[in-house]
Amino acid sequence: MAEFLNSHTTSIFISRPADHVYDHMARARRVAHWEPADPAHPDRGLVLTDEDGALGVFPLFDRDWLVLDQIVAIEPYDEMLIAQRLVPNGEGAELIVTMFQPERMGDDAFRELIESMELSMKTLKRIMEMQGRFEDRPMRARSVSVFIDRDPASVFEFVSQIRGLPQWAMQFIRSMSRAGGDWSAAPRGSVRVRLHNNPAAGIADQRIVPEPDREFLVPLRVLPNNAGAEVAVTMFQPEEMPDHVFDKMVDMLGRELEVLRDLLKLRGFEKAA
């Protein structure tokens, strides 16, 4: 089995449009005391050097998909991927962040790093909402992730095929059928399911359409975790759904990710027929 890094996925609601938050976060990299890693190409990364060593931040941004991933190099640790993306939540945005613990970083240091990131997320929320906020109630969000001992490209190829969903998302989707260009899920055949895939970013979002004017987003990302893959899924709670039902569905989602892990581990990667 491949070695894997401990991970932590969390999210926060920001009562501002997602593209506004993206633009603010993209600009916020240009802060005082940081120097370009490459003076000839200042947008390729920044480095901060102080008495504790050097810290480098190298962006992997994609505005079309509202992705703000970055590689962080912290002396004396290994490089670390901080995966960040924004998805709509009502009129606002949900910022979803996944962090991986470098091999040479101890558990206490990683916990401190998580606390620092969560504080930064709260600070970002406060700064952005000073510009105005919406009155609508955002949907509650929960994130679940699992390590899979397969290379990320193979895992992505499997989860990004809509016909493969019944093989692992059994609690929600028993079978798929196609009519008129749309895929519908059983046991509720009127519920349409669409996948929005971005292989470069590992995004395989599920968009559930129970009615023509309603759509629920289930953001899914496949991220590299050493030689394997981390699959992170976020679930939103619709306003009409009771808390205990939502909590049960999140538990079911966690079990489905374990099914996905075991399926790819035991059977190996196979394209959905």
TORMIPA-422247 format. One record per residue (C-alpha): residue number from 1; residue in one letter; x, y, z. Coordinates in steps of 0.1 Angstrom, whole numbers. Layout:
# TORMIPA-422247
PALUM   nr  rest     c1     c2     c3
PALUM  NUM     A      X      Y      Z
...
END
This chain:
# TORMIPA-422247
PALUM   nr  rest     c1     c2     c3
PALUM    1     M      0      0      0
PALUM    2     A     13     35     -9
PALUM    3     E     22     58     20
PALUM    4     F     -3     86     24
PALUM    5     L     -3    120     40
PALUM    6     N    -28    130     67
PALUM    7     S    -53    155     53
PALUM    8     H    -78    180     65
PALUM    9     T   -107    194     46
PALUM   10     T   -129    223     58
PALUM   11     S   -151    250     44
PALUM   12     I   -165    284     53
PALUM   13     F   -194    304     40
PALUM   14     I   -187    340     28
PALUM   15     S   -216    362     21
PALUM   16     R   -201    377    -11
PALUM   17     P   -203    365    -48
PALUM   18     A   -178    338    -55
PALUM   19     D   -160    357    -83
PALUM   20     H   -156    387    -59
PALUM   21     V   -140    364    -33
PALUM   22     Y   -118    349    -60
PALUM   23     D   -105    382    -72
PALUM   24     H    -98    394    -36
PALUM   25     M    -79    362    -28
PALUM   26     A    -59    363    -60
PALUM   27     R    -49    399    -53
PALUM   28     A    -41    393    -17
PALUM   29     R     -9    374    -26
PALUM   30     R      7    407    -33
PALUM   31     V     15    417      3
PALUM   32     A     43    436     19
PALUM   33     H     76    420     28
PALUM   34     W     72    392      2
PALUM   35     E     96    390    -28
PALUM   36     P     90    374    -62
PALUM   37     A    105    339    -64
PALUM   38     D    115    348   -100
PALUM   39     P    119    386   -105
PALUM   40     A    114    382   -142
PALUM   41     H     80    365   -136
PALUM   42     P     65    380   -104
PALUM   43     D     32    362   -108
PALUM   44     R     48    327   -106
PALUM   45     G     54    328    -69
PALUM   46     L     64    347    -38
PALUM   47     V     90    341    -11
PALUM   48     L     91    354     24
PALUM   49     T    124    350     43
PALUM   50     D    128    358     80
PALUM   51     E    146    344    111
PALUM   52     D    126    312    110
PALUM   53     G    136    304     74
PALUM   54     A    119    308     40
PALUM   55     L     83    303     30
PALUM   56     G     74    301     -7
PALUM   57     V     39    303    -22
PALUM   58     F     34    292    -58
PALUM   59     P     -1    297    -72
PALUM   60     L    -21    272    -94
PALUM   61     F    -51    294   -101
PALUM   62     D    -79    290   -125
PALUM   63     R   -106    317   -125
PALUM   64     D   -130    299   -148
PALUM   65     W   -133    271   -122
PALUM   66     L   -127    294    -92
PALUM   67     V    -97    273    -82
PALUM   68     L    -70    289    -59
PALUM   69     D    -47    260    -53
PALUM   70     Q    -12    268    -42
PALUM   71     I     20    249    -35
PALUM   72     V     36    261     -2
PALUM   73     A     72    254      5
PALUM   74     I     80    257     42
PALUM   75     E    116    252     55
PALUM   76     P    125    226     68
PALUM   77     Y     95    207     55
PALUM   78     D     85    193     21
PALUM   79     E     64    212     -3
PALUM   80     M     27    211      6
PALUM   81     L     -4    214    -16
PALUM   82     I    -32    236     -2
PALUM   83     A    -62    230    -25
PALUM   84     Q    -87    258    -24
PALUM   85     R   -118    264    -45
PALUM   86     L   -150    285    -43
PALUM   87     V   -185    271    -51
PALUM   88     P   -218    290    -50
PALUM   89     N   -239    287    -19
PALUM   90     G   -270    307    -23
PALUM   91     E   -260    342    -33
PALUM   92     G   -227    338    -16
PALUM   93     A   -197    314    -18
PALUM   94     E   -184    284      0
PALUM   95     L   -146    283      3
PALUM   96     I   -135    247      4
PALUM   97     V    -99    241     16
PALUM   98     T    -80    208     17
PALUM   99     M    -45    206     33
PALUM  100     F    -20    178     34
PALUM  101     Q      5    171     62
PALUM  102     P     41    171     49
PALUM  103     E     60    139     57
PALUM  104     R     85    157     79
PALUM  105     M     60    178     98
PALUM  106     G     48    165    132
PALUM  107     D     12    162    142
PALUM  108     D     13    192    166
PALUM  109     A     28    214    139
PALUM  110     F      1    203    114
PALUM  111     R    -26    210    139
PALUM  112     E    -11    245    144
PALUM  113     L    -11    250    106
PALUM  114     I    -47    239    104
PALUM  115     E    -56    264    132
PALUM  116     S    -37    291    113
PALUM  117     M    -55    283     81
PALUM  118     E    -89    283     97
PALUM  119     L    -81    317    114
PALUM  120     S    -71    331     80
PALUM  121     M   -104    318     65
PALUM  122     K   -124    336     93
PALUM  123     T   -103    368     87
PALUM  124     L   -110    366     50
PALUM  125     K   -147    362     57
PALUM  126     R   -147    392     80
PALUM  127     I   -129    414     55
PALUM  128     M   -150    404     26
PALUM  129     E   -183    408     45
PALUM  130     M   -173    443     55
PALUM  131     Q   -180    452     18
PALUM  132     G   -216    441     23
PALUM  133     R   -234    408     29
PALUM  134     F   -265    390     18
PALUM  135     E   -295    384     41
PALUM  136     D   -303    349     28
PALUM  137     R   -295    320     50
PALUM  138     P   -267    299     35
PALUM  139     M   -268    262     33
PALUM  140     R   -249    243     59
PALUM  141     A   -220    224     45
PALUM  142     R   -200    193     55
PALUM  143     S   -169    178     38
PALUM  144     V   -158    142     38
PALUM  145     S   -126    128     23
PALUM  146     V   -109     94     18
PALUM  147     F    -75     82      7
PALUM  148     I    -74     58    -22
PALUM  149     D    -43     37    -30
PALUM  150     R    -46     44    -68
PALUM  151     D    -30     71    -89
PALUM  152     P    -51    103    -91
PALUM  153     A    -56    101   -128
PALUM  154     S    -71     66   -126
PALUM  155     V    -94     76    -97
PALUM  156     F   -105    107   -116
PALUM  157     E   -112     88   -147
PALUM  158     F   -135     65   -128
PALUM  159     V   -154     91   -107
PALUM  160     S   -158    114   -137
PALUM  161     Q   -179     88   -156
PALUM  162     I   -216     93   -148
PALUM  163     R   -224     57   -157
PALUM  164     G   -201     45   -129
PALUM  165     L   -219     63   -101
PALUM  166     P   -242     33    -92
PALUM  167     Q   -211     12    -86
PALUM  168     W   -202     33    -55
PALUM  169     A   -228     59    -48
PALUM  170     M   -253     32    -40
PALUM  171     Q   -272     50    -12
PALUM  172     F   -282     78    -35
PALUM  173     I   -281     62    -70
PALUM  174     R   -291     27    -78
PALUM  175     S   -290     29   -116
PALUM  176     M   -287     55   -143
PALUM  177     S   -307     58   -175
PALUM  178     R   -304     82   -204
PALUM  179     A   -332     99   -223
PALUM  180     G   -330    130   -245
PALUM  181     G   -294    137   -237
PALUM  182     D   -299    138   -199
PALUM  183     W   -290    111   -173
PALUM  184     S   -316    103   -147
PALUM  185     A   -311     84   -114
PALUM  186     A   -331     56   -100
PALUM  187     P   -349     50    -77
PALUM  188     R   -362     85    -85
PALUM  189     G   -361     85   -122
PALUM  190     S   -372    121   -125
PALUM  191     V   -340    133   -108
PALUM  192     R   -315    143   -134
PALUM  193     V   -277    141   -127
PALUM  194     R   -250    160   -145
PALUM  195     L   -213    159   -141
PALUM  196     H   -191    189   -146
PALUM  197     N   -155    177   -150
PALUM  198     N   -122    195   -151
PALUM  199     P    -94    169   -153
PALUM  200     A    -66    195   -148
PALUM  201     A    -80    205   -114
PALUM  202     G    -94    170   -105
PALUM  203     I   -129    184   -103
PALUM  204     A   -158    160   -109
PALUM  205     D   -188    179    -95
PALUM  206     Q   -222    163    -94
PALUM  207     R   -252    186   -102
PALUM  208     I   -285    171    -90
PALUM  209     V   -316    185   -107
PALUM  210     P   -348    173    -90
PALUM  211     E   -369    199   -107
PALUM  212     P   -364    221   -138
PALUM  213     D   -358    252   -116
PALUM  214     R   -338    236    -88
PALUM  215     E   -302    223    -88
PALUM  216     F   -280    210    -60
PALUM  217     L   -243    210    -63
PALUM  218     V   -221    182    -48
PALUM  219     P   -185    194    -53
PALUM  220     L   -160    166    -57
PALUM  221     R   -122    168    -61
PALUM  222     V    -95    142    -67
PALUM  223     L    -62    155    -53
PALUM  224     P    -28    139    -53
PALUM  225     N    -18    125    -19
PALUM  226     N     17    111    -22
PALUM  227     A     15     82    -47
PALUM  228     G    -23     79    -41
PALUM  229     A    -53    101    -43
PALUM  230     E    -75    120    -19
PALUM  231     V   -112    122    -28
PALUM  232     A   -129    151    -11
PALUM  233     V   -167    157    -13
PALUM  234     T   -187    185      1
PALUM  235     M   -225    182      8
PALUM  236     F   -249    211     13
PALUM  237     Q   -280    209     34
PALUM  238     P   -311    222     16
PALUM  239     E   -333    246     36
PALUM  240     E   -362    221     39
PALUM  241     M   -340    192     51
PALUM  242     P   -340    186     89
PALUM  243     D   -306    185    106
PALUM  244     H   -308    149    116
PALUM  245     V   -316    138     80
PALUM  246     F   -286    158     67
PALUM  247     D   -263    143     94
PALUM  248     K   -275    109     83
PALUM  249     M   -268    117     46
PALUM  250     V   -233    129     54
PALUM  251     D   -227     96     72
PALUM  252     M   -240     77     42
PALUM  253     L   -216     98     20
PALUM  254     G   -187     87     41
PALUM  255     R   -197     51     37
PALUM  256     E   -200     56     -1
PALUM  257     L   -164     69     -3
PALUM  258     E   -153     38     16
PALUM  259     V   -171     17    -10
PALUM  260     L   -153     37    -37
PALUM  261     R   -120     31    -20
PALUM  262     D   -125     -6    -16
PALUM  263     L   -139    -10    -51
PALUM  264     L   -108      5    -67
PALUM  265     K    -85    -13    -43
PALUM  266     L    -99    -48    -47
PALUM  267     R   -109    -47    -84
PALUM  268     G    -84    -22    -98
PALUM  269     F    -94      5   -121
PALUM  270     E   -119     -4   -148
PALUM  271     K   -138     20   -170
PALUM  272     A   -175     20   -165
PALUM  273     A   -192      1   -193
END
